[in-house]
Amino acid sequence: MSYIFIDESGVHKETGKSSIALAYVAFENLDETQKRILKIEKEIGIHHFHWSHSSWVVRNKFIKNIIKCNFFAKIALISNPFKFNEAYEYALKHLVVEKKISAIIIDGKKKKTYERRLKKVLRDKGISVKKLKTGNDESYPALRIADAIAGIVRYRNENPEKKEVQHLYNLIKSKILITLE
């Protein structure tokens, strides 16, 4: 059974591309995954990781440690301004293909229209909407993996010349199964 964590990065911007990271945490026991993330954060001396609030040094330490965890990610790059539109719906339809899903956790509180459309996509794929939850990275440390990956992919897309982000991308690229653009 998979736990899917969805996080978007750059959706507040009017231009560029947003990236949606679907991090598939492959642990049978979600508690074990979450404890591992908390341990990593304690070892690097942070309360909790968040891409936009972290320095490059912290980002680097966090990524070097999480790549040792058993997960895979799927990425979609969607042009801004971001809305739950056909491109986002297409991405979800093609990225969420597993049938044995324990839960899908989306970062942040979403509008009812967003939730309704997402539930329709899941129902059309034969996935129970009871498995859909919203949460935050305080409640679900595993969401921090999705946050990190979405941040790296978006930042790399917007700043391909930056060596720091290219280094982080090179560290995580083996974890990325597919990228839709």
C-alpha positions, 0 to 999 in steps of 0.5 A: 500500500502506498501513501501519496503526498502531494505538494505544489511549489510556485503556485502563487506566481503569475508567470513561470511554471508551478511544479506538483510533486507526488512523493510516493512513500513506499514504507508499509508503516507511515509512522516509521517514515515520519519518525525517520524524517524527524530524526533527520531534522534533529540531526541537522538541527532544524525544527522542520524542513520547508523549502522556502524557509531553508538555506542552501546548506540546510536544503543540501543536508536534508536532501542528502539524508532523505534520498536514503529513504525508500520513496519515489516521486513523480513530477508535473510542471504546469504553467502559471497562473496556477488553477485546478485546470485541464493541465493539472487534471491531466497530470493527476490522471497520469501520475496517480496510477496505483490501485493500492493506495492507503491515503493521498495527503495534499498539503494545505487547506484547499478550496471546495471547488479544488477538492470536488474536482480532485475527488472527481479525478480520483473517482474516475480512476476508481480510487476511493475519495475517502483516502483523500486528506488535506494536511500540513507538514507539521502534521505529516512530516512525509509531506516535507519530502514532497515540499523539497522535491517540488521546490527543487524541480520548480527552482531548477526550472526557473534557474537552470544556471544555478549550481546549488539547485543543479547539485540538489536535483542531481541528488534526487533525480534517481528518485524521480520516475517521471516528469510531465511538462 
